[in-house]
Amino acid sequence: MLCLPGLAQAAEPTWLVGTSTGVAAAGSVPGTRIAPGVRAVRGTTAAARRLSRLPGVRYVERNHRFHASSLSVPSDPLYSREWALRATNVRSAWLATLGDGVPVAVLDSGLDFSNPDLAGNVWTNPGEVRGNGLDDDGNGFVDDVHGADTVRYDGDPSDGFGHGTAVASVIASRGDNGFGLSGMAWNARLMPVKVLHDDGWGTTATMIAGLDYALDEGARIVNMSLNSSAPSQALEEAIRRAAARGVLVVSSAGNDGQNRDHVASYPASERSSSVITVASANRAGGLARGSAFGRASVHIAAPGDDILTSDLGGRFTRRSGTSFAAAYVTGAAALLAAAHPDAPGSRLRAALIASSRRGGRVDAAVAGGELDAAAALQRLGRLRAR
């Protein structure tokens, strides 16, 4: 399909352009002819507005997605064991969006690229040439075709610890492919940024470098399932840069059982419209053991107890912690971002919190309630209609 000049981004929406007879229909409108007087064009919302002003253009409208009118069960063999997907009400959201093309940066221990459930959803750097030993795009990382490592400062974010792979599997394992798990956002693009050593620790410097890498490479959502008790002005400024670019940062609340209203942890305690902090809920809908909480500073809860995840080497294991609760919220945010590509991170955050289910056992522990992916999608639609 032809694209508007300079705007050939896979994650951008496709538009249907109605043309009248004459000059426009004869070729001044780019794109592919799909019917008499109708062409399909890919481009941003701003480009579509410009297109609508061309002579002979009668209308420009989104090429909306249609779905079979059923809530079919994915073919992934482990789907039935993923209690958290049912708890987040994501199947209804899947009728509208699968997270198509949304770049999601996972700042963690890296990614197991051999995992067949994840390999198809790995982000590719369009400015880098594989294996030529050069920094083709001039971003400071050589051969960063599928992400970067800010610990060793190279282009190989391979996971030697397992945590990053597990978090990524919750966010965007390939769904309905007859293998393994179903992630929250089946078709999102995972951008692994290795900020942790292979024994699970990193520094403020690796976090900041990782966040800036994600911002510069176009991430819409950033998952930071990691915590430190030490505040940092440098990290705070990096979070501000994310907010300025409309990027949502999803942070785990931490697993020390502390009240974040009184005991800070970072980036969970950063006060920013771009940060959403997530507590861990158990199968019964209560706060999971060890999860941090806070009526003012922890915004939402999501499943984080006994979560089935991918492990290194293609194995599967159950893990617990706010890391995985944050991953479910990250996946839900990717679904929203795909359905509403112009919505900034602050709007995604507002929709996720406002639509969370109230009246449950976690209400006393967090500012909102429990994650409801379908309700968040509906809520964001109403917010944008105002």
CORNOR-V719612 format. One record per pair of residues at least 24 apart in sequence whose C-alpha atoms are under 7 Angstrom apart, sorted by the first residue. I is the first residue (numbers start at 1). J is the second residue. D is the distance in whole Angstrom. If there is no record, write none. Layout:
<<I & J & D> <I & J & D>>
//
This chain:
<<1 & 31 & 6> <1 & 32 & 6> <2 & 30 & 7> <2 & 31 & 5> <2 & 32 & 6> <2 & 41 & 7> <3 & 30 & 7> <3 & 31 & 6> <3 & 41 & 6> <3 & 42 & 5> <3 & 43 & 6> <4 & 30 & 7> <4 & 41 & 7> <4 & 42 & 6> <4 & 43 & 6> <7 & 43 & 6> <8 & 43 & 7> <10 & 101 & 7> <11 & 100 & 7> <11 & 101 & 5> <11 & 102 & 6> <12 & 42 & 7> <12 & 43 & 6> <12 & 44 & 6> <13 & 42 & 6> <13 & 43 & 6> <13 & 44 & 7> <14 & 40 & 7> <14 & 41 & 6> <14 & 42 & 4> <14 & 43 & 6> <14 & 62 & 6> <14 & 63 & 5> <15 & 40 & 6> <15 & 41 & 5> <15 & 42 & 6> <15 & 60 & 6> <15 & 61 & 5> <15 & 62 & 4> <15 & 63 & 5> <16 & 40 & 5> <16 & 41 & 6> <16 & 60 & 6> <16 & 61 & 5> <16 & 62 & 6> <16 & 63 & 6> <17 & 57 & 7> <17 & 59 & 6> <17 & 60 & 5> <17 & 61 & 7> <18 & 57 & 6> <18 & 58 & 5> <18 & 59 & 5> <18 & 60 & 6> <19 & 56 & 6> <19 & 57 & 5> <19 & 58 & 5> <20 & 56 & 5> <20 & 57 & 6> <20 & 58 & 6> <23 & 56 & 7> <24 & 55 & 6> <24 & 56 & 5> <24 & 57 & 7> <67 & 95 & 6> <74 & 175 & 7> <74 & 176 & 4> <75 & 176 & 5> <75 & 177 & 6> <75 & 178 & 5> <76 & 175 & 7> <76 & 176 & 5> <76 & 177 & 6> <76 & 178 & 4> <76 & 179 & 5> <76 & 180 & 5> <76 & 181 & 6> <76 & 182 & 6> <77 & 178 & 6> <77 & 179 & 6> <77 & 180 & 6> <78 & 180 & 6> <78 & 181 & 5> <79 & 181 & 6> <79 & 182 & 6> <82 & 308 & 6> <84 & 303 & 6> <88 & 371 & 6> <88 & 372 & 5> <88 & 373 & 6> <89 & 372 & 6> <89 & 373 & 6> <89 & 374 & 6> <90 & 373 & 5> <90 & 374 & 6> <92 & 374 & 6> <93 & 373 & 6> <93 & 374 & 4> <93 & 377 & 7> <97 & 335 & 6> <97 & 338 & 7> <97 & 339 & 6> <98 & 185 & 5> <98 & 186 & 5> <98 & 187 & 6> <98 & 335 & 6> <99 & 185 & 5> <99 & 186 & 6> <99 & 187 & 5> <99 & 188 & 5> <99 & 334 & 5> <99 & 335 & 4> <99 & 338 & 5> <100 & 187 & 5> <100 & 188 & 5> <100 & 338 & 6> <101 & 187 & 6> <101 & 188 & 5> <101 & 189 & 6> <102 & 188 & 5> <102 & 189 & 6> <102 & 220 & 7> <102 & 334 & 6> <102 & 337 & 7> <102 & 338 & 6> <103 & 188 & 6> <103 & 189 & 5> <103 & 190 & 6> <103 & 191 & 6> <103 & 219 & 5> <103 & 220 & 6> <103 & 221 & 7> <104 & 188 & 7> <104 & 189 & 6> <104 & 190 & 5> <104 & 191 & 6> <104 & 219 & 6> <104 & 220 & 6> <104 & 221 & 5> <104 & 222 & 6> <105 & 190 & 6> <105 & 191 & 4> <105 & 192 & 6> <105 & 193 & 7> <105 & 214 & 6> <105 & 219 & 6> <105 & 221 & 6> <105 & 222 & 5> <105 & 223 & 6> <106 & 168 & 7> <106 & 190 & 7> <106 & 191 & 6> <106 & 192 & 5> <106 & 193 & 6> <106 & 222 & 6> <106 & 223 & 5> <106 & 224 & 7> <107 & 192 & 6> <107 & 193 & 5> <107 & 194 & 6> <107 & 195 & 6> <107 & 210 & 7> <107 & 223 & 6> <107 & 224 & 5> <108 & 164 & 5> <108 & 193 & 6> <108 & 194 & 5> <108 & 195 & 5> <108 & 196 & 6> <108 & 224 & 7> <109 & 159 & 6> <109 & 161 & 6> <109 & 162 & 7> <109 & 163 & 6> <109 & 164 & 5> <109 & 194 & 5> <109 & 195 & 6> <109 & 196 & 5> <109 & 197 & 7> <109 & 198 & 7> <109 & 200 & 7> <110 & 157 & 5> <110 & 158 & 5> <110 & 159 & 4> <110 & 164 & 5> <110 & 165 & 7> <110 & 192 & 5> <110 & 193 & 6> <110 & 194 & 4> <111 & 157 & 6> <111 & 158 & 5> <111 & 159 & 5> <111 & 164 & 6> <111 & 165 & 5> <111 & 192 & 6> <112 & 158 & 6> <112 & 159 & 5> <112 & 165 & 6> <112 & 312 & 6> <113 & 158 & 7> <115 & 313 & 7> <115 & 314 & 5> <117 & 173 & 5> <117 & 174 & 5> <117 & 179 & 7> <117 & 180 & 6> <118 & 169 & 7> <118 & 173 & 5> <118 & 174 & 6> <121 & 174 & 7> <121 & 187 & 6> <121 & 188 & 6> <121 & 189 & 5> <121 & 190 & 6> <122 & 146 & 7> <122 & 189 & 5> <122 & 190 & 5> <122 & 191 & 6> <123 & 189 & 5> <123 & 190 & 5> <123 & 191 & 5> <146 & 191 & 7> <147 & 191 & 6> <147 & 192 & 5> <147 & 193 & 6> <148 & 192 & 7> <148 & 193 & 5> <148 & 194 & 6> <149 & 193 & 6> <149 & 194 & 4> <149 & 195 & 6> <150 & 194 & 6> <150 & 195 & 5> <150 & 206 & 5> <150 & 209 & 6> <150 & 210 & 6> <151 & 194 & 7> <151 & 195 & 6> <151 & 196 & 7> <151 & 197 & 7> <151 & 206 & 6> <157 & 192 & 6> <157 & 193 & 6> <157 & 194 & 5> <160 & 198 & 5> <161 & 198 & 5> <161 & 199 & 6> <161 & 200 & 6> <162 & 311 & 6> <162 & 312 & 6> <165 & 310 & 7> <165 & 311 & 6> <166 & 309 & 5> <166 & 310 & 5> <166 & 311 & 6> <167 & 323 & 7> <167 & 324 & 6> <167 & 327 & 6> <169 & 309 & 6> <169 & 310 & 6> <170 & 309 & 6> <170 & 327 & 6> <170 & 328 & 6> <171 & 327 & 5> <171 & 328 & 6> <171 & 330 & 6> <171 & 331 & 5> <172 & 331 & 7> <184 & 328 & 7> <184 & 331 & 5> <184 & 332 & 6> <185 & 331 & 5> <185 & 332 & 7> <185 & 334 & 6> <185 & 335 & 6> <188 & 334 & 7> <208 & 235 & 6> <208 & 238 & 6> <215 & 242 & 7> <220 & 247 & 5> <220 & 248 & 7> <221 & 247 & 6> <221 & 248 & 5> <221 & 249 & 6> <221 & 330 & 7> <221 & 334 & 7> <222 & 248 & 6> <222 & 249 & 5> <222 & 250 & 6> <223 & 249 & 6> <223 & 250 & 5> <223 & 251 & 6> <223 & 327 & 7> <223 & 330 & 6> <224 & 250 & 6> <224 & 251 & 5> <224 & 252 & 7> <225 & 251 & 6> <225 & 252 & 5> <225 & 323 & 5> <225 & 326 & 6> <226 & 252 & 6> <226 & 323 & 7> <227 & 254 & 6> <227 & 265 & 6> <227 & 266 & 5> <227 & 267 & 6> <228 & 265 & 6> <228 & 266 & 5> <229 & 264 & 6> <229 & 265 & 5> <229 & 266 & 6> <230 & 265 & 7> <230 & 266 & 7> <231 & 266 & 6> <236 & 270 & 7> <242 & 274 & 7> <243 & 273 & 7> <243 & 274 & 5> <246 & 344 & 4> <246 & 345 & 5> <246 & 346 & 7> <247 & 274 & 6> <247 & 344 & 7> <247 & 345 & 5> <248 & 274 & 5> <248 & 275 & 6> <248 & 345 & 4> <248 & 346 & 7> <249 & 274 & 6> <249 & 275 & 5> <249 & 276 & 6> <250 & 275 & 6> <250 & 276 & 5> <250 & 277 & 6> <250 & 326 & 6> <250 & 330 & 6> <251 & 275 & 7> <251 & 276 & 6> <251 & 277 & 5> <251 & 278 & 6> <251 & 326 & 6> <252 & 277 & 6> <252 & 278 & 5> <252 & 279 & 7> <252 & 322 & 5> <252 & 323 & 5> <252 & 326 & 5> <253 & 277 & 6> <253 & 278 & 5> <253 & 279 & 5> <253 & 292 & 6> <253 & 293 & 7> <253 & 298 & 7> <253 & 322 & 6> <254 & 291 & 6> <254 & 292 & 5> <254 & 322 & 6> <255 & 290 & 5> <255 & 291 & 5> <255 & 292 & 6> <255 & 321 & 6> <255 & 322 & 6> <256 & 290 & 6> <256 & 291 & 6> <256 & 292 & 6> <257 & 290 & 4> <257 & 291 & 5> <257 & 292 & 4> <258 & 292 & 5> <258 & 293 & 6> <259 & 292 & 6> <259 & 293 & 5> <259 & 294 & 5> <260 & 292 & 7> <260 & 293 & 6> <260 & 294 & 5> <260 & 297 & 6> <260 & 298 & 7> <261 & 294 & 5> <261 & 296 & 6> <261 & 297 & 6> <269 & 297 & 7> <273 & 346 & 5> <274 & 345 & 6> <274 & 346 & 5> <276 & 349 & 6> <278 & 302 & 7> <278 & 322 & 7> <278 & 325 & 6> <278 & 326 & 5> <279 & 322 & 6> <279 & 325 & 7> <280 & 304 & 5> <280 & 305 & 7> <280 & 321 & 6> <280 & 322 & 5> <280 & 325 & 5> <281 & 305 & 6> <285 & 360 & 7> <285 & 361 & 6> <285 & 362 & 7> <286 & 361 & 5> <286 & 362 & 5> <287 & 362 & 6> <291 & 321 & 7> <291 & 322 & 6> <293 & 365 & 5> <293 & 366 & 6> <294 & 365 & 6> <294 & 366 & 5> <295 & 364 & 7> <295 & 365 & 5> <295 & 366 & 4> <295 & 367 & 5> <296 & 367 & 6> <298 & 366 & 5> <298 & 367 & 6> <299 & 353 & 7> <299 & 366 & 6> <299 & 367 & 5> <299 & 368 & 6> <300 & 353 & 6> <300 & 366 & 6> <300 & 367 & 6> <300 & 368 & 5> <300 & 369 & 5> <300 & 370 & 6> <300 & 371 & 7> <301 & 366 & 7> <301 & 369 & 6> <301 & 370 & 5> <301 & 371 & 6> <302 & 328 & 7> <302 & 329 & 7> <302 & 370 & 6> <302 & 371 & 5> <332 & 373 & 6> <336 & 377 & 6> <351 & 376 & 5> <351 & 379 & 6> <351 & 380 & 5> <352 & 376 & 5> <355 & 379 & 6>>
//
